[in-house]
């Protein structure tokens, strides 16, 4: 199940909620004020790599694979 980020339109609280795909479009109640006027926000993901001796891994493209032009797209 994915974790979605939400913003409450009533009180402004930001929160995350684990939501099944079947109920992803259902309204979500704010844990702060209890109202169900929360909107799903654009989320990003983080990738962690092991850091050991040796050379660092080259940047990866959002489309997959090694980036041929590191920094050109701003994703380095």
Secondary structure, 3 states (H helix, E strand, C coil): CEEEEEEECCCCCEEEEEECHHHCCCCCCCCCCCCCCEEECCCCCCCCCCCCCCCCCCCECCCCCECCCCCCCCCC
